[in-house]
């Protein structure tokens, strides 16, 4: 009886330790994923300013990527890359700040604040802020941006 009790305690302790190890591995994995997503989002913003947006976006957009603008316009991956190639909008400043990054297995949802300043195709200056939500999926061993939606923030 005592031997069975000792074995049971030993098994329970080993299970508890392995659960803790799994949780700390998950935390480490989540931390690494959040850092990777932050880096991708920063790279996307920097590419707009540096003029290499087509290459960077081509590398990070999923084949089924969809963008929903603050005005409600929907663009596909091909439309987004075509618009970037045209250079129709010149950004002087473009930045994203992640407020929340949630990891759900092979899907990551990032939410935050974006801001930009630049010149429209007609030569008109613009600047503004928006909230965004971005969805990344794990495909072929990489995180790819699958969806991005922005909402304008009214100036107060």
Backbone bond lengths (Angstrom), bond angles and torsions (degrees), N, CA, C in turn:
res aa  C-N    CA-C-N  psi(-1)  N-CA   C-N-CA  omega(-1)  CA-C   N-CA-C  phi
1 X - - - 1.448 - - 1.524 110.62 -
2 X 1.328 116.79 -47.86 1.465 120.45 179.82 1.517 109.44 -64.87
3 X 1.326 116.68 -39.46 1.468 120.10 178.89 1.533 110.38 -60.46
4 X 1.321 118.43 -43.63 1.462 122.77 178.30 1.521 109.94 -62.43
5 X 1.319 117.17 -41.69 1.463 122.01 179.27 1.538 110.35 -62.96
6 X 1.320 117.79 -45.14 1.466 122.65 179.44 1.527 110.16 -62.69
7 X 1.324 117.49 -42.21 1.469 121.51 178.60 1.528 109.65 -64.13
8 X 1.330 116.54 -42.33 1.473 120.34 179.41 1.528 110.51 -62.26
9 X 1.322 117.63 -44.24 1.474 121.54 178.61 1.530 109.45 -62.41
10 X 1.309 117.69 -42.64 1.461 122.39 179.30 1.537 110.76 -60.53
11 X 1.337 117.01 -45.92 1.465 121.79 179.38 1.520 110.56 -62.96
12 X 1.334 117.20 -44.70 1.471 121.07 -179.70 1.524 110.33 -62.51
13 X 1.324 118.16 -43.50 1.476 121.22 178.73 1.520 111.02 -62.38
14 X 1.328 116.85 -42.93 1.471 119.81 178.53 1.519 111.33 -64.21
15 X 1.324 117.51 -40.90 1.465 120.49 177.68 1.522 110.65 -63.76
16 X 1.326 116.59 -43.74 1.470 119.69 -179.58 1.519 110.33 -62.83
17 X 1.320 117.42 -41.36 1.467 120.23 178.86 1.523 111.11 -65.50
18 X 1.330 117.71 -40.67 1.462 119.53 -179.38 1.519 111.02 -68.56
19 X 1.338 118.25 -33.48 1.461 120.73 176.29 1.526 109.46 -65.03
20 X 1.342 117.07 -42.80 1.465 120.40 177.70 1.522 110.97 -62.06
21 X 1.346 116.86 -41.50 1.455 120.05 178.21 1.521 110.53 -62.70
22 X 1.345 117.77 -44.24 1.460 121.36 178.35 1.520 110.76 -60.32
23 X 1.349 116.57 -42.76 1.462 119.62 -179.41 1.518 111.07 -65.08
24 X 1.344 117.71 -40.78 1.466 118.21 179.90 1.522 110.58 -71.62
25 X 1.341 118.58 -31.30 1.464 120.36 173.68 1.521 109.78 -65.73
26 X 1.340 116.79 -42.34 1.456 120.16 178.01 1.524 110.69 -62.33
27 X 1.333 117.30 -41.07 1.461 120.95 178.68 1.520 110.37 -64.11
28 X 1.332 116.78 -42.54 1.470 120.52 178.19 1.524 109.92 -64.17
29 X 1.339 116.64 -43.51 1.461 120.41 178.45 1.523 110.63 -62.00
30 X 1.327 117.13 -44.95 1.459 121.73 -179.93 1.520 110.42 -61.93
31 X 1.309 117.45 -43.57 1.464 121.25 178.96 1.523 110.55 -60.95
32 X 1.311 117.47 -42.31 1.469 121.38 178.91 1.528 111.06 -66.65
33 X 1.321 116.89 -39.62 1.467 120.67 179.43 1.518 110.30 -65.87
34 X 1.333 117.07 -44.48 1.469 120.93 178.87 1.533 109.86 -59.85
35 X 1.319 117.00 -43.13 1.476 120.49 178.29 1.525 110.73 -62.87
36 X 1.326 117.38 -39.63 1.468 121.33 179.29 1.532 111.17 -65.69
37 X 1.326 116.59 -42.84 1.469 120.85 178.85 1.527 110.09 -65.69
38 X 1.323 117.43 -43.72 1.470 121.26 176.40 1.526 110.86 -56.56
39 X 1.333 116.12 -42.95 1.467 120.59 -179.49 1.529 111.37 -65.57
40 X 1.322 116.93 -40.63 1.474 120.34 179.22 1.526 109.88 -63.92
41 X 1.324 116.98 -46.80 1.466 120.52 -178.69 1.527 110.43 -62.92
42 X 1.319 117.58 -40.67 1.472 120.68 176.15 1.521 111.31 -62.99
43 X 1.327 116.33 -41.38 1.465 120.55 179.37 1.531 111.15 -63.79
44 X 1.333 117.10 -39.10 1.462 120.90 178.14 1.530 110.59 -62.40
45 X 1.319 117.16 -43.52 1.471 121.07 179.97 1.530 110.92 -66.94
46 X 1.320 116.92 -45.12 1.473 120.78 -179.42 1.525 111.37 -63.32
47 X 1.321 117.06 -35.86 1.466 120.97 -178.72 1.523 111.71 -63.50
48 X 1.329 117.32 -32.99 1.466 121.31 178.03 1.532 109.65 -62.55
49 X 1.312 117.16 -41.34 1.471 121.99 -178.68 1.529 110.85 -75.98
50 X 1.319 116.98 -40.90 1.463 121.13 -173.98 1.521 114.04 -79.49
51 X 1.322 117.17 -9.36 1.456 119.64 176.41 1.509 115.48 85.04
52 X 1.322 118.52 11.55 1.467 120.41 177.30 1.528 110.94 -115.20
53 X 1.338 115.76 32.06 1.462 121.54 -174.76 1.528 112.82 -62.26
54 X 1.320 117.87 -38.00 1.471 119.88 -176.55 1.529 109.69 -60.14
55 X 1.316 117.85 -48.93 1.463 121.06 -178.85 1.526 111.63 -63.47
56 X 1.326 116.33 -45.14 1.471 120.81 -177.08 1.526 110.46 -67.38
57 X 1.327 117.22 -46.86 1.460 119.86 179.73 1.524 111.12 -65.81
58 X 1.314 117.69 -38.17 1.462 121.61 177.77 1.530 110.36 -58.67
59 X 1.312 116.50 -38.15 1.463 122.22 -178.89 1.535 112.24 -73.20
60 X 1.340 117.79 -32.14 1.470 120.76 -172.15 1.524 115.56 -104.06
61 X 1.330 119.16 -9.24 1.465 120.27 -178.82 1.526 110.82 -89.34
62 X 1.325 115.50 134.12 1.467 121.52 175.78 1.527 109.11 -68.74
63 X 1.316 117.45 154.86 1.476 120.09 179.05 1.531 113.00 -55.90
64 X 1.330 117.40 -31.95 1.464 121.41 -177.88 1.535 112.40 -100.62
65 X 1.326 117.84 21.43 1.468 123.16 -177.64 1.529 111.45 -53.68
66 X 1.339 114.67 138.85 1.463 121.94 175.62 1.526 108.04 -133.81
67 X 1.328 116.14 133.52 1.461 122.85 176.34 1.525 108.21 -115.41
68 X 1.329 116.49 132.44 1.463 121.49 174.81 1.525 106.38 -117.50
69 X 1.341 115.69 115.75 1.463 120.81 -177.66 1.522 110.72 -75.97
70 X 1.315 115.32 168.27 1.459 121.06 177.63 1.529 111.33 -61.92
71 X 1.333 116.63 -24.06 1.465 121.30 178.09 1.532 111.92 -86.44
72 X 1.331 116.95 -2.15 1.454 120.84 178.72 1.513 114.33 91.43
73 X 1.331 117.25 4.63 1.470 120.83 179.33 1.537 109.09 -75.94
74 X 1.320 116.14 135.54 1.463 121.66 -179.34 1.527 108.66 -105.15
75 X 1.331 116.12 131.77 1.470 121.85 178.37 1.518 109.52 -127.29
76 X 1.322 116.31 142.37 1.460 122.41 174.92 1.533 109.15 -87.80
77 X 1.295 115.20 176.41 1.468 121.33 176.46 1.529 110.27 -56.98
78 X 1.328 116.29 -48.14 1.459 120.36 -177.58 1.532 111.03 -63.51
79 X 1.314 116.94 -40.88 1.466 120.33 178.21 1.523 111.79 -65.31
80 X 1.327 116.49 -40.50 1.465 120.34 178.92 1.526 110.50 -63.40
81 X 1.328 117.55 -46.41 1.463 120.55 -179.91 1.529 110.93 -64.59
82 X 1.325 117.38 -38.74 1.461 121.29 177.57 1.530 110.88 -62.70
83 X 1.327 116.34 -43.11 1.466 120.42 178.69 1.529 111.11 -64.03
84 X 1.324 116.80 -40.70 1.463 120.25 177.74 1.531 110.75 -65.05
85 X 1.343 117.31 -39.98 1.467 121.12 178.26 1.526 111.57 -61.24
86 X 1.335 116.63 -36.78 1.471 120.71 -176.75 1.523 112.19 -67.66
87 X 1.332 117.07 -25.21 1.462 120.12 -178.72 1.518 112.79 63.45
88 X 1.330 116.80 27.04 1.461 120.92 -173.99 1.523 113.75 -66.98
89 X 1.316 117.28 -24.61 1.462 121.09 177.52 1.523 107.93 -118.31
90 X 1.320 116.02 129.41 1.467 121.14 178.45 1.520 108.87 -105.75
91 X 1.314 116.16 119.22 1.459 120.83 178.80 1.516 110.19 -97.18
92 X 1.319 116.11 133.16 1.462 122.37 173.71 1.520 109.65 -94.36
93 X 1.323 114.78 -27.95 1.464 121.17 179.44 1.522 107.21 -146.57
94 X 1.312 116.59 139.33 1.455 121.17 -179.89 1.515 106.76 -156.29
95 X 1.327 117.03 122.47 1.467 119.60 -173.82 1.521 110.31 -147.97
96 X 1.328 115.06 144.98 1.459 122.26 173.43 1.518 108.53 -124.18
97 X 1.312 116.44 141.29 1.462 122.43 174.43 1.518 107.65 -128.47
98 X 1.319 116.68 118.43 1.462 120.61 179.48 1.524 110.09 -78.95
99 X 1.327 115.52 126.84 1.459 120.51 173.92 1.523 110.52 -91.71
100 X 1.329 115.32 -40.10 1.461 121.68 -175.92 1.522 108.66 -140.29
101 X 1.321 115.90 133.80 1.462 121.14 171.15 1.523 106.11 -129.34
102 X 1.328 115.34 117.75 1.465 121.29 -178.97 1.522 109.24 -109.95
103 X 1.331 115.55 128.87 1.461 120.93 179.70 1.527 108.19 -104.44
104 X 1.327 115.43 124.84 1.466 122.28 179.40 1.528 108.24 -128.82
105 X 1.309 116.68 73.78 1.459 120.32 -178.99 1.518 110.84 67.61
106 X 1.329 116.67 -116.65 1.465 121.88 -178.48 1.518 113.48 -91.91
107 X 1.335 115.93 14.32 1.462 121.63 177.99 1.524 108.80 -129.07
108 X 1.328 115.89 136.38 1.460 121.53 176.53 1.517 108.19 -125.98
109 X 1.323 115.69 135.13 1.458 121.78 175.65 1.524 107.36 -114.26
110 X 1.327 115.99 123.09 1.463 121.67 178.07 1.523 108.33 -115.76
111 X 1.312 115.80 136.13 1.465 121.05 178.47 1.516 108.10 -130.97
112 X 1.331 116.01 143.06 1.444 117.60 -179.96 1.506 113.32 -175.14
113 X 1.309 113.47 -158.81 1.454 122.66 -175.92 1.522 109.17 -117.87
114 X 1.320 116.05 135.26 1.461 121.56 175.86 1.518 109.19 -120.82
115 X 1.309 115.07 149.31 1.459 118.84 175.61 1.518 108.59 -143.78
116 X 1.329 114.52 149.82 1.450 119.16 -179.26 1.505 112.05 -155.10
117 X 1.328 113.15 157.54 1.460 120.78 177.33 1.509 106.36 -147.15
118 X 1.351 116.20 137.20 1.450 118.63 -178.87 1.512 112.91 -177.93
119 X 1.348 114.92 -156.01 1.457 122.04 -176.86 1.532 108.80 -129.38
120 X 1.339 116.17 128.08 1.463 122.42 176.09 1.527 110.44 -73.37
121 X 1.344 117.80 166.87 1.461 120.63 179.80 1.532 113.86 -54.25
122 X 1.323 118.01 -30.71 1.462 121.24 179.96 1.520 113.51 -81.66
123 X 1.330 116.99 2.84 1.460 120.43 179.61 1.526 113.93 89.29
124 X 1.315 116.84 3.51 1.466 121.93 -179.11 1.530 110.99 -81.66
125 X 1.327 116.77 130.10 1.462 122.17 176.52 1.525 110.09 -69.98
126 X 1.303 116.96 145.66 1.461 121.08 174.81 1.516 109.22 -143.20
127 X 1.306 114.64 157.02 1.455 121.08 170.45 1.513 107.60 -159.49
128 X 1.308 117.15 152.12 1.448 119.84 -179.45 1.507 112.94 178.50
129 X 1.306 114.08 173.15 1.453 122.11 177.72 1.518 109.05 -124.06
130 X 1.312 115.27 153.75 1.453 120.56 176.01 1.522 109.81 -149.66
131 X 1.290 114.79 157.12 1.459 122.04 170.50 1.519 106.32 -93.45
132 X 1.305 115.94 147.20 1.470 118.49 177.57 1.514 110.65 -135.24
133 X 1.308 113.96 158.47 1.457 122.48 169.60 1.530 105.63 -133.76
134 X 1.310 115.08 129.65 1.460 121.56 -177.78 1.529 108.85 -125.11
135 X 1.319 115.99 139.09 1.463 121.28 179.59 1.527 108.06 -117.84
136 X 1.317 115.54 123.83 1.462 122.50 177.54 1.524 108.76 -111.02
137 X 1.324 116.53 144.89 1.464 121.91 175.37 1.526 108.45 -125.53
138 X 1.303 115.30 148.79 1.462 121.36 178.12 1.526 107.57 -87.04
139 X 1.350 116.94 115.52 1.462 122.09 179.32 1.523 108.74 -135.39
140 X 1.303 116.33 132.07 1.468 121.25 177.38 1.528 112.00 51.61
141 X 1.335 116.12 38.58 1.461 120.91 176.73 1.519 115.18 77.17
142 X 1.346 117.33 10.09 1.473 120.85 -179.57 1.519 109.74 -130.59
143 X 1.329 115.22 155.87 1.459 120.60 172.61 1.517 108.15 -89.05
144 X 1.339 115.99 121.58 1.459 121.20 -179.96 1.528 109.16 -118.14
145 X 1.314 115.18 141.22 1.455 121.63 178.99 1.523 108.87 -76.50
146 X 1.321 116.56 118.97 1.458 121.89 -176.12 1.526 112.50 -101.55
147 X 1.337 116.90 -33.52 1.469 120.11 -179.04 1.526 109.61 -151.82
148 X 1.331 114.70 145.86 1.465 121.53 178.70 1.521 107.06 -144.59
149 X 1.318 116.22 129.38 1.460 119.96 177.01 1.518 109.00 -133.01
150 X 1.329 114.99 138.49 1.464 120.11 179.51 1.527 110.38 -118.19
151 X 1.307 114.36 151.53 1.460 122.66 175.17 1.526 107.28 -132.13
152 X 1.302 116.72 124.68 1.464 120.51 179.67 1.529 111.12 -65.05
153 X 1.315 114.23 147.20 1.455 121.32 173.76 1.528 106.26 -106.88
154 X 1.305 115.76 119.61 1.472 119.84 -178.96 1.520 109.76 -66.58
155 X 1.336 114.87 141.35 1.457 119.22 176.49 1.526 108.49 -72.45
156 X 1.339 115.67 138.40 1.457 118.03 -179.51 1.507 111.77 -107.14
